[in-house]
Amino acid sequence: MPAVIAHLKNPRFRFREKELALILDSWKNDESVLLTGIRRTGKSELAKAALVRHADAGGQIGFLNVADYVSLHDFYRDLLREMPKSLVSELGKALKSAGTVPDKLLTWIRSHFSKAEVLGQGVEFKTAEVLPRYWQPIVDALEQVISRHPSGELPVLGIDELPFMLENLIRAGVSDGELTVALASLRKLRDAGLRMVIAGSISMENLLTLHGIPHTVLGGLARVPVPPFSREEARLFLEERLLGTPACTEAVITLTLETLPDYVPEFLKIAGQNLRVIRDPSICAASLHADVLPAIRRAFLEQFEERLNKNYPGDHLVIAEQVLDIIARADPDGSLLDGSALPSGHRRVVQLLQYDNFIAPGSDFRWQFSLNLLRQWWRATRGIV
């Protein structure tokens, strides 16, 4: 089994057949995919499972987890590293013919891949960080090379945690213009025929909006939402996690499902971890309220506090609080928003709240909280009863 496939396989992956089918169907239609949804719903595992499914059917795959990248040079280098060696050979010829990059860099690109091929694994090569400076002609040449090949001859590339990488680069001082070039280059490669699946917990749209980057760089991406589990999926998940323990009873599992605010996979994992060590099922209810729910709140609510403080300056924060108060006072199915009773900038704020996964569109043009946990938290912190 190729190392990349073995690395991506997760024998405990469950319950995402519908989403897998949507991803695979998009690839069959030469579309790339952006996985969307709140944190810890399993977007990364879904992306990996789709790549493994594609590889099992005979396709080529590549995968980059870019959460810790702090340099565009490293990202571009590893992106090239995921290309088949035949494509890189064609790229070298195209760059040599165009004369758009220095001979020294061209030599480095060729040696980088020839050595990696001989050794059978990725190798670090020391060179000045010049790839961002010459990335435009490199990606233009790569776009031409890719466009000459049917999609079936090309790998499908997974890029995990791309929004985290963008935040890292912003903190490292990379300019918005350079970020725009990087994202636009990915779109060029997608448009040329390189299929991708992109995942990440931070809203791509909000990052782009906050930094003035046109949303057109996301063009050509089919959005596949990754929701929390259904109640039946959550029940099966808990049964598997608690198998062989005193807590694996119908009564405990039903109680857990009724206690959890949402069926987010991470919520279920936290519950399973705590309940597995309990030897007396009669104390499970106390553990759910004393241990599980506080752990879920610690794990999830801090990020939303941070987003409010960071993404809603000045009047935007006041408007955001007004909007969330209106939705929180309504029933869980959500509320209509009376624009005439809100400040003139409320449309922009509602858009940001959606990008940040505070709220989601419900039925009949209503807005609702994206999680019951968020609704409970906001009502408690704002004294709404």
Phi, psi and omega in degrees: 000126178305145186302321183295323180289317178300322180293327186273341185288137176228105185296344182263005179294133186217158157068021182238034183297321179298312181294321176300317180297320179296318180295310183296323177294322177298317179296322178299330179265019177061032176254150172263165190232138170247118178276130183237156178145171182290169182297143172066029172269358176100027181296318181297314180294326177294316178300316180295318180297320179295320179295318179297318178299319179295318180294320179298334179272007176100004181275162175268146179222159171220157184210133176230124167261110190255018185302327186257007181288135177235014184216131174294328178303313181295322179295313180296318179301312183286333174296316176296324181296333180278352179282145176302148184299327179296321178293321180293325176297315177296323178299316179300319179294319180295319179292321178297318180294321183283332181065032185262354177232153180299149179302325182298317179291320178299318177297320179296317179299314180296314182292324179305312185277328179292320178293318180299324181291319181294319183279343178077015179202164178293142181229141176281132177239128182277128176199159176299148183281077185253355182302318178300326182294325184248014185295325183301307177294329179295313183289329176297318179292320179295323177301316179296318180297313182298319184295343179276357184244140172298151183300329180295340178270356184254153176285158166264129187253127173262131176237109184260141177063036177302318178299324177298319178299317180299318177296319177300317181293322178298315179296330180279359176093010177292134186286158177299327178296319179292323177295321178298317178299317182298313182290323177295326179293323176296321178294320178303315181293322176296315181296332179283344178127000179276109182280146184222161164229125185243131181228160178167148187276339180271141180296118176298317183300319182293319177302315180295316180299314183295334183249014174066026179267128182301139179291352179298339178294343177269003181301149179082009179254124173277123182276128177241109179287144178243094185278170169300167179292157168286169180298319180294319177298319179297320179298313179296322178299313180294319178303318180293319182291326185263001183306131178084006179246159178300337182280354182277071177233156180299323182295316181292318181294318178297316178300318180296315180296326179282339182270323183294140180288331182210163179258048173290133181310321180293325176299317181293324177296316179299317178298315181298319180298319181286318184286334182298330185268000181276128181264343180241104183304339183291343180260007181297321180300316179297320180294322179300319183276328184270332186242310189289306182298317175299323179294320178297316180297318179297321185285333190245326190281333181301322182296327181283325172300315181297319180295321178298317183289331187264323191259359185229074182285151170055232184297333180299323180293319179298316180293319179301317179296320178299313181297313181294325177298316180300314182291324182291329181283341178281176177286170185301340179286351173107186186215149167286155178248122178275099183299332181291341180261002181246156178301161186297335182271014187291331181297317178298318181292319177301320178298316179296320178297325176290315178302324183275005176067023169287315185232162179217150178291134176255204181279154174056040176067018176279160173244139179224163175293145181290338177224145171300325178303318180294320178298314179298316180297313184292319179297321181291315184287338180259003177068032180268122183240000000 
